[in-house]
Each structure stands twice: as C-alpha cells, then as structure tokens.
Amino acid sequence: MSDAPGWTSPGSQPPEQDPDRTTAPAPPPHQQQPQQPQGWTAGPGVPPQPGPQAPYGQQAPYGQQPGYGQQPPAGWGAPPPAWGPREYAAKPGVIPLRPLGLGEILDGAVSTARAHWRTVLAISLGIAVVIQLLSSVAMKLWLSENSGFAALENNPDPTAEELRDGLADVGAFSSVAGIATLIGSVLATAMLTIVVSRAVLGRSVTLGEAWDDSRRQLHRLLGLTLLTGLIVVAAVAVPVLLGVLLGSPPIAILGLIGGIVLAVWLWVRLSLAAPALMLERQGVFTALRRSYKLVSNSWWRIFGIQLLITVLVTIVAGMLDIPFTVIAEIVGSDGGFDSFISGSLSDLTWTYLLISGIGAVISSAITLPISAGVTALLYIDQRIRREALDLELARAAGITPQPGS
C-alpha cells in the first residue's frame, strides 16, 4: 500500500477488523444488490433504480396494475435515473474524502480531538502549561509592584531614568512571553497537523510518533512563521512609513487603510503554508508558493472560514478565561470582593497568577487543537478540490474505489 504523494506517512497498519462481527448469509442471486467498496457510502440525491416499465404510450396489461391500497411495482412513478455514475465518498477517518463544507471542516477538527484525545490533550495541555508558566514568571518579575513599569504607571511625570527602566521591563516581559508563545505555537501546529493527517485516514498516532514525524520540520516551520509575520507587518508598515516620510497625514491614513487590506489579503493567501510545509516536507519559500497557489480562486471562501473560526475561538477562549480572571481578582486582592467591586485591582500576586494561569491553560488546551485542525483540513480540502487528493488518500487508507465511482 502506498501513501498519497506529498503526504506524511500515516503508518503501515490497516484498521483492525472486529473479530466478533459475523457475516450474514448471501441472498439468492436474483435478490443480490450491487456491492459498494468498504467504507464508501452513497452520495446524496441518488434515486432508486427503476424497474421494467411498459413501452412509451402503452399501459401495462390488465391484471398487472397495482390494486387499491397496494404499492406500485418498482419503476411506477419513480423519477428518472440521474445522469452519470453514482457518487461515493470514502470516510476512513474523521472526514469524508470529498470537497468539504464548513460544518464538516469544523466537525472534523472536533472529531480529531475527540478520537485522539490522549495525544491531542498531551500536546496542547503540555505546551499551554509551559507557555503560561514562563509568561507568569516573567510577569511577576517585570510587571509587579516593585518593577520599573509599576513606578512608571503610578508616576504621571516620570524622569528619563524611570521611563527607561519602565520600557526595559515591558520589553523584557514581552520578549520572554513572545518567544515562549512563538515556540509553543510552532510545536503545537507541527504536531497537531500530523495528528490530523493520520485522523483523516482513520489511523491513530501516539505522542512519540507525532514528535518523530514533525521534529525534522520544526526549524523550517519556525522560519515560515517568522517570515509570514514579517510579510504581514511590512504590508502595513511600508505604506504608513511612506506617508510619514512624505509629510502628508492623509497619505499616511490612506496607506494605513490600504496596508491593512493588503495584510489581510496576504494572510489569507499564505494561511495554508504551514500544513503544506509539514505534510509535503517542503521548504519555506516552496510552502509559501504552494499556499498562494492553493488559495487562488478560493480567497473569499477561505477568508470567511478563517474569520469565522477566529471569532469562534476567541469567544470560547474568553468564556473560559474571564471567569478565572474574575476569581483571581477577588481571591488575589487584599480587599477581596469589596476591592474588586470598587475597581481596585489586585497586585500580581502568586495567587492571582496561579488562578488566572489555570484559566489561560484550559482555554489554550481547547482552542489550539481546533485552530490547527481547521487549518490542516482547509489545506486537505483545497487539494481535494484542485488535485483530486481524495483518490490518493483513499488508496493510502486501503480503499479501492469501484470504476466510475
């Protein structure tokens, strides 16, 4: 069995058969129906096959017409057969191997997290804990009440030295938290993309297998993430900088608006580069060109799906994170609930950081697999639509389509 070209090896073991399943005896030859390939289901809208009918313009002989209250024989009043062969969609894993809708993409991402919850939870929860731990320690060191940032925040007229110390603390915290988030996002994207690629074929993957399949591409994925971010930021910064250099505020404002539009357009065109890099084992620039090509003629569809998923993930993260933040404000402040009601927020105590950190970890552990899963399935969907990847995936899953299916 050969894997789909340009696809991460999903393993060599086919799905196990249930030993307790028994096979019903075959019906007589005149009652047998055409057999479908294992794992394939009839597509929607397939009408029943008509039976023998009387010639056009003639009625059935007397005695062969259905009586009152009886069902007519097959073919009486049946719609004509659809043009072309029957359509089948193999579903060896979490998605049917055909062009997907929005609901199927979202359901595939959720089904992957449910079917392989041990591996997905180990990846997302472990990475979220490390990111939040580093961010909390950095926040305590550089943004607490004893930091230069706190002195700058409480002083309306800071000196040059206080301003320098405050900015240095903010820069140190942002650097540590940003680097931790960047590395964690790269690891999560790489390993969860591998899990999704296996789940599409209905095959399990352990944490060690996901790491082995992804670790050789981690440095390229890191470079791809940095380069994509640089491209998007440059799309906004260059037009604004041009307006500033020309000394024209209207040009700067127009440059800002045009830069934002250009940045969004580029972000969508390059949004499938990460799964292309991981699953096709390509380089950074090749993956960018691959994503640019796959998104062509589908920009609005992919933009709508990505925007909807981003809004959905943000809402879910907020619903999980905000209650813990409120509890942290109440429990972690010296005045308790009265201090929270009066608007006097607590200092960054370890209690506050611990409780708020738990909420951030839970929200990240839930939203990371959804975001990575949707992006990977969008990539697979585009390749199915443009390159008939479904046929290769069916062969890799051990399913041989019938001729004409």
N, C-alpha and C positions, 0 to 999 in steps of 0.2 A: 504494500500500500504506500503510495507516495503522497507527501503533503502538498498542499497548494503552493505554487511557486511564489516566492517572495513572502512567505508566511512562517511564523515561528513554529518550530516543530512541536506538534501537540502531543507527542508521545506515540508509542507503537502499540499500546494495548487497546483492543476494541472494547466497546461496552460489554459487560458481562451479561449473560442470559440468565433468566430466573430459572433455577432447577426445578421449582415446584410447579411451573406453568405447564399445563397439559394441552395438547393439540386436539381439537375436535375432529371427528372423522369427516373426511371429504364428502360432500354431497354427490349425488349421481351426476354424471357428465352433463345431462341436459339442464341441470339446475345450477351448475357452477358459474360463478361470475369472474370477470377478468381480475386477475391478481394485481395488486399495487406493490411497488417496492416497499420494503420495510422502512418505516419511519416517514413515509410520504403520505400526505393527506390530500384529498381532492380540494381544488380551489373553489372559492365561492362562485355561485351563479351557474353551476354545471347542471343542466336539466336532465331529467330521466330520459333514458333511451326509448324511443317509440317502438311499439311492436308492429306487426304486419297490419296494414290498412288496405281498405278497398281502393281500387283504381279511382283516379280523379273523375268526378262527375257521376259515380255509381254509388249505390248504397250497399251495405253488407246484406248478404242473403237473409231471407226471413228465417227466424229462429236463432240467428247468431247475434241479434241485437240484445243489449242488456235489458233485463226486465226491470219493473218498477222497484226502486229501493236497492238495486244491485249496482256495484261499481262497474264501470265500463272496463273492458279489457285494455291491456297496455297499448297505448298509442291513440286511444279515443280522446280527443280534446287535448292531447299533450302538445306543448309548444314544440316548434321545430328544433332540431339539434343545433347547438351553437357552432358557428364556423370555426374551423381549426381544431387541433387536438385538445384533449383535456389538459388542464393545468394542475400541476402538483407542486407542493412546497415541502421540501425536506426540513425537518426540525429535529436534528440530533441533539441540540442543546437548548440554550435559552431563547433563541430567536429562530423563526422560520427563514430558510435560506432563499430569500426573495427580497425585492425592494421593500423597505420598512416604512411604516408610518411613525408619527411622533409618539403615539401611545405604545407601540411595540418597542421603540428605542428606549423609552423610559422604563417600560416593564422589563426589558432585557437587562438593563443596569441593576434594577432592584432584584431581579431573579438571580443574577450572578452573585450579589451579596448574600442572598438567602441560601442558595445552593452550595456555595463555597464559603460559608460564614467563618469557619475557623481560620482559613488563610486570609480572607479579607479583613477580619477583625484583628488578626495578629499584625498585619501590615499597617492598617490605618490607625489602630489604637496605639501601637508602639511608636509610630512616627509622631502622632499627636502628643503623646506624653513627653517625648524628648524635646519637641519644639516648645511646648508650653513650659517645661522645666527651665530651659535656657532663657526663655523670654521673661519668666517670673524672676529669676535670679538677677538678670540684667536690669529689670525694672526696679527691684529693691535696691540695687547698688547705685544706680544713676538717676532715679526719679523719685526717691524717697524724700522725707522732710529734711534730711541732712545733706542733700545734694545741692550742687550749684544751680540746678534747674529750679528747685523749690525756692531758693533765695531770689532767683530772677523772677519767679512767678509772683512773689509777695512784695516785690520792690517796684513801684511804678517808675522810679528814676534810677536805674542801675548804673553802676560805673562800668568803665570799659573792661575791667578785670572780671566783674561779676557777669557781664554779658558774655565774655569769652568762656568762663567756666560753665555757664549755663548751656551755651551752644555745644561745648565739648561733651557735656553729659548727655545731651539729647543725641548728638552724633554717635556716641559710644553705644547707647541703648539701641538706636536704630540699626547700627551695623550688626550687633550681635543678633538681634531679633530678625533682621532681614536675611542674614546669612543662614540662620537656622531654618527659617521658613523656606528659603530657596532650596536648600539641600533636601529638606524634608519633602517638599513638593516634587522634586525631581525623583526621589526614591519612590514616593507613592505612585506617581504617574507611570514610572517604568514597570514596577512590579504588578500594579493593578491592571495595566494594559495586557501583560502576559496572562494574568488570570482570566480576563475577558476573552482573549483569543482561544484559550482552552475551553472555556464555558460554551462558546459558540459551537464547538464540536462535541459537546457533551462529555468532556473529559475533565477529571479532577486534577488539581495541581496543589502540591504542598508548598509551604513557605520556602523550603530549601530549593525546590525546583524553580520557583518564581525568581529567587535570587540568582541562581545559576544562569537562567536564561536572560536576565536583564543586566547583570553586572558589567558585561563587556561593552554595553552601550551607554553606561551612565555618564561617562565623561563627554560623549557626543551630545547626549540629551541636555546636560548642563550647559554646554556651549550653545545649543539650539535655543534653550530658554533665555539665556542672556542676550543672544543676538536678536531674537524676536522682540524682547522687551526694548532693546536699543532702537530697533527699527520703528516701533510704535511711538516711543518717546520722541525720536527725531522727527517723525511726521508732524508732531505738534510743535516742537521747539523751533524748527528751522523757519517756518513761516512767521512765527511770532518774533523771532530774533531779526528776521529781515525787516519787519515793520519797525522795530525799535531802532535798528541801525539807520533806517531812512528818516527817523524822527517824526513819523506820522502815526498818531494814535488810531485813526480809522483803519489804516492798513494793518496795524498790529491786531486790531479786533477782528477784522476780516480774516487775517492769517490764522488767528486762534480758532475761529469757526471752521474755516477750511481745513486746518490741521486736524481738528477733532474728527471731522468727517473722513479724512484720509486715513487717520489712525484706526478708526472702526473698520473701514473697508479692508485695510491691510491685516488687521487682527483676524477677521473672518477668513480671508484668503489663506492665511498661514496657520489657521487653527487646527488643521489635521496633520501638521508636520510631525508632532510628537509620536502618534501611533504609526505613521509611515516610517519614521526612523527606527522605532522599536521592532515592528513586525516585518519590515522588509530589510532590516540590517543595512541601512544606507547611511551615508554621511550627512553632515549638517546641511550643506547647500543643496544636495540632491533631495533631501527630505523637504526643504522649503519649496523647491520647484515642483515636487510631487504634490504637495498640498495645494499649491497655486493652480495646478492643472486639474486636480480632482474637484475643486470648488467651482471651477468655471461653469457657467450656465446654471449654477445652483446656489448663487450667493445669497439671495433673499431667503430661500428655504433654510439654509444652514444658519444664517443670521437670526432668523426667527426662533429656531430651536435652541441655539446657544443663548440667546437673550432670555427666553422663557426659562431655561434650566438655571441660568444665573440668578434670575429673580426668585425662582422656587427655592434654590439652595440658600440664598440669603435670608429668605423668610424662615425657613426651617432652622437655620443656624441661630437667628435672632430669637425664635421661640424657645430654643434650648438654652441659649446663653444668658438672656436677660434675667430670667428668674434667679439664676445663681449669682448674678451680679448684684441684684437687689438684696438677696440674703447676705452676700458678703458685705454690702454697705451697712446693713443693720447689725450683723454679728461682729463685724470687724471694727466698728467705730466705738469710741469711748462712750458716747451718749446713747448708744443703742438705737431703738426705733425713733425716739424723740429727735435725735440728731439727724436721722435720715429724713424725717418729715420736715424739719426746719431747713433742710437743704445744705447742712454742714456735712460734707462728705468726709469719710474716714481717711486716715493716712494709709499708705501702702504697707500695712502690717502683714506678717506672715499668714495670719488667719484670713485676711482679705484675699491675699494672693492664692492661698490654697483653695478656698471656696470658689472664687471666680475662675481659677485654673481648671477645676473639675468640670465646670460648665463648658469651657472652651474645648477641653479634650473630648467631651461627649459629642458636642456639635461637629467637631472636625472628624471624629471617627465615623459619623454617619454621613456627612456631606462629601468627604473625599472620595469614597467609592462611587457615589452617584455621578460626580463631575467627571472622574476618569472614565467610568463606564460609558457615559453618554458620548464622550469624545471618541472613544475607541469604536463604538457601534456606529457613529456617524461616518467614520472612515470606512468601516466594512460596508455600510450601506451604499456609499458612493462608489466603491469598487464593484459592488454587485450591479449597480445601475449602469456603470460605464464599461466595465471589463468582464462581466459575467463571472465574477468571482464565486458565485453560488455553486456553479458546476464543479469548480476545483475544491471548494470546501466540502461538497457532498462526497466527492471521491476520497478526500482526506478522512472523512468521517466513516468511510466504509459503505457508503450508499451508492448504488449504481442506478441512475435514472433509466426508466424504460424509454425506448425510442419514441420520439415525438412528445415526451413529457417535459 
